[in-house]
């Protein structure tokens, strides 16, 4: 799922491609996407800008007023329209020509250029949503990237909330306090701090809140005490800004940003690392970690199957030297196999010549030739040729036996007439079987009684 850095990069992308461009016409929504609303914006020409906050992107459609409409003063001025996007599992923005619009583009904005260009909101899995005329979602806390001070104060001032009794790995995904943290950020934060994922969030954050209170009592309000290692809240901000500086992640990379995508895969230390353990939390999300899970781990927790392609990509980016040595070994093995095949091919003609001589010298079946090839050496080939006539003489003797068999066939044929003579005798008996029978009287109770009396 796209996280805070991805949406921040998406807002940057929209501002970069839309700078100095004029858009025209009503935004077009895909017919397939029936869950999201239409965008009723009637301005003839307008510009587009975007801003991000946590896991939300707000796009502004700013109308351009014509000189004629200003002079006439006819009608009401069209106001700017704001659209808030939430990317779901696979949302992103693309800027292409009309012929190259992605297949899963669900909302399109056309420029006034000739030929026109298209800014598209692309969502393959269709979990993304947009809200027309809305603002930032009220249930979400401050952004971990752009509003760090507000974010820190908001978390530490709400330690009495019952949400902090849950495991720290699940609280990090609560957008009410950690707006912008997702699955890979929480795994990296906990791994780099050495915190088990299933310990109470209160046990991790309460020491930070107490340190803030002591600072306020000593007149050091707003002053940050320097430490060797950043705490959990600082690391949320630090790692998110590092990902933004890389420029691309697994969710928004393009062929033009392969180098930054590779840099992001090398940046990952815990997420999708096959050496780490995995466990499904109480919300059904997979957490990567190392060591003990913690006392609040779900009972009978199961590890979930991970994306093998993603794991292979991460391992490939982290160990480029081993990958280069691999093809060299494969080439050497192929050369050895080719040499072995070549050595075999040199010996094959001799074997073929031997088989040809054996076949030409013998007149029997192929089975006799094969047995002789295995038993006798190559020098005994003349003896084989001499033995063939003796076998050839034996064939006529076998042929003489065939007439004797043929003589026996007439004797069998003589028996057939004798059988044929018996057929007329059978025919004489048939008239006796066809003698007419006397009609049987009908069965009645009265008749039976009279017949018995007469008898």
KOLZADREN-469781 format. One line per 5 residues: number of its first residue (from 1); their letters; for each residue y, z, x of C-alpha. Coordinates in steps of 0.02 Angstrom, whole numbers, plus 32768, in hexadecimal, padded with zeros to 4 digits. Each point is the difference from the previous one (the first is absolute). Example, Ala and Ser with C-alpha at 12.3 -4.5 7.8 and 13.67 -1.06 7.14 Angstrom:
1> as> 7F1F,8186,8267  80AC,7FDF,8045
# end
This chain:
1> xxxxx> 8000,8000,8000  80AE,7FD6,8044  805B,809D,8039  80B3,802F,8029  800C,7F94,809E
6> xxxxx> 7FBC,7F67,7FA5  807F,800D,7F73  808D,801E,807C  7FCD,7F62,805C  7FF6,7FA2,7F5A
11> xxxxx> 80B4,802E,7FD7  8035,7FC5,80AC  7FA4,7F5D,7FE5  8056,7FDE,7F59  80AC,8021,804B
16> xxxxx> 7FDB,7F90,8094  7FC4,7F66,7F9F  8080,8012,7F74  8099,8016,806E  807C,7F73,7FDB
21> xxxxx> 7F90,7FB0,7F7C  802D,7FE2,7F4A  7F7D,800B,7F78  8008,7FAA,7F58  7FA2,8002,7F5B
26> xxxxx> 7F9F,8086,7FA9  7F75,8058,8063  7F55,7FBA,7FD3  7F6E,8073,7FDA  7F4B,7FCB,8011
31> xxxxx> 7FA2,7FE3,7F5F  7F6B,8061,8043  8062,80A0,801D  8013,8047,7F50  8013,80B8,8031
36> xxxxx> 80AE,7FEC,804B  809C,7FD2,7F9B  806A,7F63,8004  80A5,8004,8061  808C,7FD2,7F85
41> xxxxx> 8087,7FCC,807C  8070,7F72,7FC3  8079,7FE9,8092  800F,7F4D,803C  800D,8031,80B6
46> xxxxx> 7FE3,80A5,8057  7FD4,8053,80A4  7F72,8078,802A  7FFD,809F,8067  7F7F,808C,8012
51> xxxxx> 7FEF,80B6,8033  7F6B,8075,8017  7FDC,80B7,7FE0  7F54,8043,8025  7F81,7F95,7FA3
56> xxxxx> 8080,7FA1,7F97  806C,7F66,801C  809B,7FE2,7F96  803A,7F4A,7FF3  80B1,7FD9,7FC3
61> xxxxx> 802D,7F5A,7FAC  80BC,7FEC,8018  8051,7F76,7F95  8083,7F8A,8049  8098,7FE2,7F8F
66> xxxxx> 8043,7F4C,7FF2  80B8,7FDA,8012  8002,7FAD,7F54  7FB8,8099,7FAB  8084,806D,8053
71> xxxxx> 808F,7F91,7FBE  7FBC,7FF3,7F51  7FCA,80B4,7FF3  7F7F,7FCD,7F7F  7F6E,8074,7FDC
76> xxxxx> 7FCB,809F,8056  7FE0,8005,80B9  7F48,8009,802E  7FD8,80A0,805C  7F8A,8015,8092
81> xxxxx> 7F4B,801E,7FD6  7F8E,8075,8060  7F43,7FEF,8009  7F94,808A,804B  7F5C,7FC7,804F
86> xxxxx> 7F67,806B,8024  7F84,7F9F,8068  7F5B,804D,7FC6  7F70,7FCE,8072  8037,7F56,8041
91> xxxxx> 80B4,7FD9,7FD0  8075,7FA1,8076  808E,7F80,8003  7FF2,7F4C,803E  8085,7F7A,801A
96> xxxxx> 7FBC,7F4E,7FFA  8021,7F52,7FBF  7FD1,7FD1,7F4F  7F62,7FA6,8039  7FC7,8097,8066
101> xxxxx> 8013,8089,7F7D  7F6C,8078,8014  7F77,7FFD,7F7E  801B,80B6,7FCC  80BE,7FF7,7FEF
106> xxxxx> 8031,8060,7F62  80C0,7FFD,8002  8066,7F72,804D  80B9,7FEB,8029  803C,7F4D,8024
111> xxxxx> 8091,7FD4,8072  8087,7F80,7FD7  7FD3,7F99,809A  7FBB,7F50,7FF8  7F6E,8006,8012
116> xxxxx> 7FFB,80B3,7FBF  7FAB,8092,8055  7FA4,808E,7FA8  7FFF,80BC,801A  7F5C,803F,7FB5
121> xxxxx> 7FB6,80AA,7FDB  7F48,7FE9,802F  7F79,8078,7FC5  7F4A,7FCD,8015  7FB2,8097,7FAB
126> xxxxx> 8085,800D,7F76  801E,80BB,8010  80B8,7FE6,8029  8086,8025,7F7D  80B9,7FDC,7FE8
131> xxxxx> 807C,8054,7F8E  8099,7FA1,7FC3  80A5,805F,7FFB  7FB4,80A1,8043  802E,8070,8091
136> xxxxx> 7F9D,8065,807C  7F71,8060,7FB3  8038,80B4,7FDF  7F59,8050,8029  8007,7FC2,80B4
141> xxxxx> 804A,8065,808D  8075,7FC7,808B  7FC8,7F75,8075  7FA9,8037,809F  8055,7F73,8062
146> xxxxx> 80B4,7FF3,7FC2  801A,80B0,7FBA  7FAA,8071,807D  8074,8097,7FF1  7FF2,7FFF,7F42
151> xxxxx> 7F45,7FE6,800E  7FE9,8096,8072  806C,8073,7F97  7FAA,7FC9,7F60  7F52,802B,8042
156> xxxxx> 802B,80A8,804E  8066,803B,7F6B  7F6F,7FE4,7F87  7F78,8063,8057  7FE6,8067,7F62
161> xxxxx> 7FBC,7F65,7FA8  7F46,800C,7FD8  7FE6,7F52,8048  8002,8049,80B1  7F60,8062,7FDC
166> xxxxx> 7F9F,7F5F,800C  7FBE,7FB3,80A4  8085,7FBB,8073  7FB3,7F52,7FFE  8016,7FF6,7F43
171> xxxxx> 80B0,804A,7FFF  8039,7F7C,807C  7FDD,7F7B,7F7C  8069,805C,7F7D  8099,7F8F,7FEE
176> xxxxx> 8062,808E,7FB0  8011,804C,80AE  7FC6,7F7B,807C  804C,7F5F,7FBC  7FC1,7F74,8070
181> xxxxx> 7F64,804F,804D  7F5D,7FA4,7FDF  7F4D,8000,803B  8016,7FC3,80B3  809C,806A,8020
186> xxxxx> 7FAE,80A2,7FC7  7F67,7FDE,806D  806C,7FDE,809A  8071,8097,7FE4  7F71,807C,7FEC
191> xxxxx> 7F9B,7FB6,8090  8091,8005,807C  8028,80B3,7FD2  7F48,8036,8003  8008,8047,7F4E
196> xxxxx> 7F5E,7FFD,7F99  801E,7F9B,7F61  7FB8,8080,7F87  8065,809B,802A  8082,8046,7F89
201> xxxxx> 80A7,7FA7,8008  8057,80A7,7FEE  7FB2,8042,80A0  8047,7F6A,805E  80AF,7FFA,7FB4
206> xxxxx> 802A,80B8,7FE4  801E,8023,80BA  8080,7F73,7FFF  8058,804A,7F68  8007,80AC,8052
211> xxxxx> 8049,7FB5,809E  8088,7FAE,7F98  8029,80A6,7FAD  800E,8059,80A8  8074,7F7A,803E
216> xxxxx> 8072,8015,7F69  8004,80BD,8017  8033,7FEE,80B6  808D,7F8B,7FD3  7FA5,7F64,803A
221> xxxxx> 7FFE,7FA5,7F5A  7FE7,7F46,8017  7FD6,8014,80B9  7F54,7FBF,8032  7FA7,8062,8087
226> xxxxx> 7FB0,7F8B,8080  7F44,8010,8018  7F80,7FA7,806D  7FA4,7FB1,7F6E  804A,7FCA,7F5A
231> xxxxx> 7FC8,805B,7F64  7FAC,7FAE,7F6B  80A2,7FD0,7FA7  804D,7FB8,809D  7F65,7F9C,8027
236> xxxxx> 8001,7FB2,7F51  80AC,7FBA,8026  7FDA,7FD2,80B4  7F60,7F9F,7FDF  804B,7FA4,7F6C
241> xxxxx> 8094,7FC6,8069  7F89,7FCA,808B  7FA1,7F91,7F86  80A5,7FB5,7FC3  8030,7FD8,80B4
246> xxxxx> 7F5B,7FA1,8017  8034,7F88,7F76  7F59,7FDF,7FA8  7F68,805D,7FC1  7F5A,7FD6,7FAE
251> xxxxx> 8055,7FE7,7F56  8091,7F8E,8025  7FD7,7F9D,809C  800C,7F42,8004  7FC6,7F7C,807D
256> xxxxx> 80AF,8007,804C  7FEF,80BC,8021  7F53,8006,804F  8042,8053,809F  804F,8090,7FA0
261> xxxxx> 7F64,800F,7F94  7F96,8011,809C  8079,8084,8041  7FE9,8063,7F5F  7F42,7FFA,8010
266> xxxxx> 800F,8042,80B3  8078,8087,7FC2  7F7C,8047,7F8A  7F9E,808F,804D  7F9F,804B,7F6F
271> xxxxx> 8009,7F8E,7F68  7F6B,7F89,7FF4  7FBF,8041,80A6  7F40,7FFC,7FFC  7FF9,8098,8074
276> xxxxx> 8054,806C,7F7A  7FB1,8059,7F6D  8026,7FCD,7F4C  7FFD,8066,7F61  8034,7FE1,7F4D
281> xxxxx> 8082,807E,7FC4  8010,804A,7F51  806A,7F6B,7FC9  7F80,7F7E,8036  8060,7FC8,809B
286> xxxxx> 7FAE,7FEE,80AB  8046,8068,8090  7FDC,7FDD,80B8  7FFB,8097,8073  7FAF,804C,809A
291> xxxxx> 7FAA,80A9,800D  7FEB,807B,7F72  8036,7FD2,7F51  8041,80AB,7FCD  7FD4,8087,7F80
296> xxxxx> 8044,7FA0,7F6A  7F91,7F68,801A  7FA9,7FC6,7F5F  7F50,8044,7FEC  7F7F,7F7B,801E
301> xxxxx> 8089,7F8C,803C  7FC6,7F52,802D  8042,7F85,807D  802E,7F58,7FBA  7FD7,7F57,8049
306> xxxxx> 8094,7FB9,805F  8042,7F52,801E  7F98,7FBD,8091  8076,7F6D,801D  8093,8076,8013
311> xxxxx> 7FA0,8072,8075  7FCC,7F6C,806B  80B4,7FC2,8008  803F,80AC,8038  7F7B,800D,8086
316> xxxxx> 8024,7F4F,803B  80BA,8021,8017  7FE0,80A5,805B  7F86,7FB8,8080  8037,7F4F,8030
321> xxxxx> 7FA9,8004,80AA  7F54,801C,7FB8  801B,7F72,7F86  802B,7F89,808F  7F64,802F,8060
326> xxxxx> 7F93,7FE2,7F6A  8016,7F41,7FF7  7FDF,7FF2,80BC  7F56,8054,7FEA  7FD9,7F8F,7F6D
331> xxxxx> 802A,7F64,8069  7F8F,803A,808D  7F71,801E,7F88  8017,7F53,7FB5  7FFC,7FB1,80AF
336> xxxxx> 7F5D,805B,8027  7FB0,7FC5,7F5F  8035,7F4C,8023  7FB7,8009,80B0  7F5C,8043,7FBC
341> xxxxx> 7FFC,7F74,7F80  8021,7F80,8089  7F70,8040,806C  7F8B,7FF2,7F6C  8039,7F50,7FD9
346> xxxxx> 7FD2,7FC7,80B1  7F49,8031,7FE7  7FEF,7FB6,7F53  7FE2,7F48,8037  7F62,8031,8061
351> xxxxx> 7FB9,8057,7F69  8024,7F68,7F94  7FA7,7F89,807A  7F65,806B,8001  7FF4,8004,7F45
356> xxxxx> 8015,7F43,7FF7  7F6E,7FDF,8077  7F8E,8074,7FA0  8028,7FAF,7F5B  7FE5,7F50,8041
361> xxxxx> 7F5A,8029,8050  7FB1,8056,7F6A  7FCF,7FBB,7F58  7FD6,80A4,7FAA  8076,8071,7FA0
366> xxxxx> 8097,805A,804B  7FA4,80A7,7FFC  7F7D,7FC7,8081  8089,7FBF,8072  805F,80A6,7FF9
371> xxxxx> 7F67,8068,802C  7FD9,7F90,8094  80B3,8008,803E  7FF7,80BE,8009  7F54,800B,8051
376> xxxxx> 7FFA,7F72,8081  807C,7FE7,8092  8062,7F61,801F  7F7E,7FBA,807D  7F77,7FF6,7F7D
381> xxxxx> 8055,7F76,7F9C  7F86,7F75,803C  7F6B,8065,7FC5  804E,800A,7F56  800E,7F43,7FF4
386> xxxxx> 7F46,7FEA,802C  7FC9,8079,7F7A  8052,7FA0,7F75  7F7F,7F73,7FF0  7F72,807B,7FE4
391> xxxxx> 805B,8043,7F6C  8027,7F54,7FC1  7F43,7FD8,7FFB  7FDF,8094,7F92  806D,7FBC,7F77
396> xxxxx> 7F85,7F76,7FC7  7F76,8080,7FEB  806C,805A,7F86  8026,7F5E,7FA7  7F44,7FE0,7FE2
401> xxxxx> 7FF3,809B,7F9A  8077,7FBE,7F7F  7F88,7F7D,7FB6  7F7B,8082,7FE4  8078,805E,7F97
406> xxxxx> 802F,7F64,7FA4  7F46,7FE1,7FCE  7FF8,80A5,7FA9  8086,7FCD,7F86  7F93,7F83,7F9E
411> xxxxx> 7F7B,8083,7FE2  8080,8068,7FAA  8038,7F6C,7F9C  7F4D,7FE6,7FBA  8003,80A8,7FAD
416> xxxxx> 808E,7FCF,7F90  7F9A,7F88,7F91  7F80,8086,7FDE  8085,806C,7FBB  8042,7F72,7F99
421> xxxxx> 7F53,7FEB,7FA8  8009,80AE,7FB9  809B,7FDA,7F9E  7FA9,7F9C,7F73  7F88,808F,7FDD
426> xxxxx> 8092,806F,7FE1  804C,7F80,7F8C  7F64,8005,7F8D  8014,80B9,7FE1  80AF,7FF2,7FBE
431> xxxxx> 7FD0,7FBC,7F51  7F9A,809C,7FDE  8099,806D,8020  8064,7F98,7F84  7F8D,801D,7F6A
436> xxxxx> 8063,8030,7F67  7FF9,80B2,7FCD  7FF8,8042,7F50  80A4,8040,7FBB  8011,80BB,8009
441> xxxxx> 8029,8050,7F59  80A1,805F,7FEF  7FF5,80B7,8023  801A,8064,7F63  7FC6,80AB,7FD2
446> xxxxx> 7FB8,7FC8,7F5A  7F9C,7F6E,8049  7FB5,8069,8089  7FBE,807F,7F87  7FAC,7F78,7F92
451> xxxxx> 7FB1,7FA9,8097  7FB3,80A3,803D  7FB6,801D,7F53  7FB4,7F50,7FF9  7FB1,8014,80AA
# end
